[in-house]
Amino acid sequence: MKKLTAANLTALGQQARQSPRLRANSNLHQELGDPIQRLAIAMEPDTLILPHRHPHTWEVLTALRGRFTVLVFDNTGRVIERAVLGEDCSVVEIPVGGWHAVLSRDAGAVIFEVKHGPYAPIAESDVAAWSKGRTAADLNAWYAVAQVGDEID
């Protein structure tokens, strides 16, 4: 049996704080080629998750510790859905090919992700063109307040 204990989550959070990307993950799947990817990801509030999509899979997210704002966008960058995991929502599923971004709201926050594998880095074409060149501070500040119907300036 594989377990994610409170001690595991605390250690993962410490790893994220020490990482240049302010993220660290713990995989439950054995290999990157596994057909279903299952992992806990510690994310600090200043980490940058550019709006992106996964053209081959849906993605399920749930908060294990802390809160996360999850935004889903249309092709032009307009917010079409918004949820705060760990606050007003427990689980979200991003549809196949859905543009989305995640903002960690709390230090030490850990999110759990499930999606189809095998693992593949996000292709340049799967990062939203309207978000490129923006700083983490700018995007994260916008993610924090963006509501359904909003578009980034």
C-alpha positions in Angstrom: 0.0 0.0 0.0 1.3 3.4 -0.9 0.5 6.2 1.5 0.8 10.0 1.7 1.0 10.8 5.4 1.0 14.2 7.1 4.8 13.9 7.6 5.1 13.2 3.8 3.1 16.3 3.0 5.2 18.4 5.4 8.5 17.1 3.9 7.1 17.7 0.4 6.2 21.3 1.3 9.8 21.9 2.6 11.2 20.5 -0.6 9.0 23.0 -2.6 10.2 25.9 -0.5 13.8 25.0 -1.3 13.2 24.4 -5.0 13.9 27.2 -7.6 10.4 26.6 -9.1 8.8 26.5 -5.6 7.3 23.1 -6.4 8.0 19.5 -5.6 6.1 16.3 -6.3 5.7 12.8 -5.0 4.6 10.3 -7.5 2.4 7.3 -6.6 2.7 5.9 -10.1 5.8 3.7 -10.6 7.1 5.1 -13.9 6.6 8.1 -16.1 5.3 5.8 -18.8 2.4 4.5 -16.6 -1.0 4.9 -18.2 -2.4 6.8 -15.2 -0.3 9.5 -13.5 -1.1 10.0 -9.8 0.9 12.5 -7.8 1.0 15.0 -4.9 2.4 18.4 -5.8 3.5 20.9 -3.1 3.2 24.4 -4.5 4.2 27.6 -2.9 2.1 30.7 -3.6 4.8 32.4 -5.8 5.2 29.4 -8.2 4.1 30.1 -11.7 1.7 27.8 -13.5 1.2 29.2 -17.0 -2.2 28.6 -18.5 -1.9 25.3 -20.4 -3.8 22.4 -21.8 -3.4 18.6 -22.0 -4.8 17.6 -25.5 -4.7 13.9 -24.7 -6.3 13.8 -21.2 -8.6 15.1 -18.6 -7.1 16.1 -15.2 -8.6 15.6 -11.7 -7.4 17.9 -8.9 -8.1 17.9 -5.2 -6.5 19.8 -2.3 -4.7 17.7 0.3 -3.5 20.7 2.3 -4.2 24.4 1.8 -6.2 26.2 -0.9 -5.8 26.5 -4.7 -7.6 28.7 -7.2 -8.3 26.8 -10.4 -9.2 28.7 -13.5 -10.5 27.3 -16.8 -10.3 29.5 -19.9 -11.7 29.6 -23.4 -9.3 29.9 -26.4 -9.1 33.7 -26.1 -8.1 33.7 -22.4 -11.5 34.5 -20.9 -12.2 32.8 -17.6 -15.1 30.4 -18.1 -14.9 28.5 -14.8 -13.4 29.2 -11.4 -13.1 27.2 -8.2 -11.2 27.4 -5.0 -10.1 23.9 -3.9 -10.0 23.5 -0.2 -12.5 26.3 0.3 -15.7 26.1 -1.9 -14.8 23.0 -3.8 -13.2 19.6 -3.0 -12.5 18.1 -6.5 -12.4 19.5 -10.0 -12.0 17.7 -13.3 -10.5 19.7 -16.2 -11.8 18.4 -19.5 -9.5 17.0 -22.2 -7.8 20.0 -23.9 -9.2 22.5 -21.4 -7.0 25.6 -20.9 -6.4 26.0 -17.2 -4.1 27.4 -14.5 -3.7 26.8 -10.8 -2.7 29.3 -8.1 -1.5 28.1 -4.7 -3.1 30.3 -2.0 -1.2 29.0 1.0 2.4 28.2 2.1 2.8 24.5 2.4 -0.2 23.7 0.2 -0.3 20.3 -1.5 -2.6 19.4 -4.4 -3.2 15.9 -5.7 -3.4 15.3 -9.5 -4.6 12.4 -11.6 -4.5 12.2 -15.4 -3.7 9.9 -18.2 -0.1 9.1 -18.9 2.5 8.6 -20.1 4.1 11.7 -18.8 5.1 14.2 -21.5 6.3 17.8 -20.9 3.8 20.4 -22.0 4.5 21.4 -25.6 5.0 25.0 -26.5 1.7 24.9 -28.5 -0.1 23.8 -25.3 0.9 26.9 -23.4 -1.5 29.8 -23.9 0.0 32.4 -26.2 -1.8 35.2 -24.4 0.1 34.4 -21.2 3.6 34.2 -22.5 6.1 36.8 -21.4 4.2 37.7 -18.3 5.8 37.5 -14.9 4.8 35.1 -12.2 3.9 38.1 -10.0 1.6 39.6 -12.7 -0.1 36.3 -13.5 -0.5 35.2 -9.9 -2.0 38.5 -8.9 -4.5 38.3 -11.7 -5.3 34.6 -11.0 -6.1 35.6 -7.4 -8.9 38.0 -8.4 -10.0 36.7 -11.8 -13.7 35.9 -12.0 -15.8 34.2 -14.7 -16.0 36.5 -17.7 -12.6 38.3 -17.0 -9.8 38.4 -19.5 -6.2 39.4 -18.6 -5.2 42.9 -19.9 
